[in-house]
Amino acid sequence: MKQEIRCGWCGTDPMYIKYHDEEWGKPVYDDKTLFEFIILEGAQAGLSWINILKRRDGYRKAFVDFDVKKVAAFTEADEERLMNDPGIIRNKLKVKAAIGNAKHFIEIQKEFGSFSDYIWGFIPDKKPIQNKILTLKDVPARTELSDAISKDMKKRGFKFFGTTICYAHMQATGMVNDHVADCICR
């Protein structure tokens, strides 16, 4: 029986494998899911992705199922609640950034009709970029495109969305396909 080959980064953790097989690299055009990944990727800054995946349900609960309008309306009392929530990464700058980013997300929705139209507008024909990845060493941490998107989003006020986080967001939401060539998900 032939062994299934996956991208090496997902290892053997069942949660990581499920995420790799069912989500990572699959194109996302839904604003709610794109917002979820902005919050999760921002929380991940400086940490491993598995730490965030293990807290995903905590984030879902803490950030009212990633309802961008509700998150944008969070008050100082909500910030305090989040800072005491063991289900998420309790970093004041990241919590404040998530709330601020929700407000900027809504501004983009108003300007472009949807966040999806805005972010996918950076990609030719709004179709995923198919990178030729032979080994994990071939996967970039950032690209000129992630530089450009990150720069534009920072100009719009987003925090915790530097070029490396932006590229991780692009990978997670399928804007780029970085599965290695022999991966079952390629």
Sequence and secondary structure as in RCSB ss.txt:
>XXXX:A:sequence
MKQEIRCGWCGTDPMYIKYHDEEWGKPVYDDKTLFEFIILEGAQAGLSWINILKRRDGYRKAFVDFDVKKVAAFT
EADEERLMNDPGIIRNKLKVKAAIGNAKHFIEIQKEFGSFSDYIWGFIPDKKPIQNKILTLKDVPARTELSDAIS
KDMKKRGFKFFGTTICYAHMQATGMVNDHVADCICR
>XXXX:A:secstr
       GGGTT HHHHHHHHHTTTS    HHHHHHHHHHHHHHTTS HHHHHHTHHHHHHHTGGG HHHHHT  
HHHHHHHHT TTS   HHHHHHHHHHHHHHHHHHHHHSSHHHHHHTTSGGG  EE   SSGGG  S  HHHHHHH
HHHHHTT  S  HHHHHHHHHHTTSEE   TT TT 
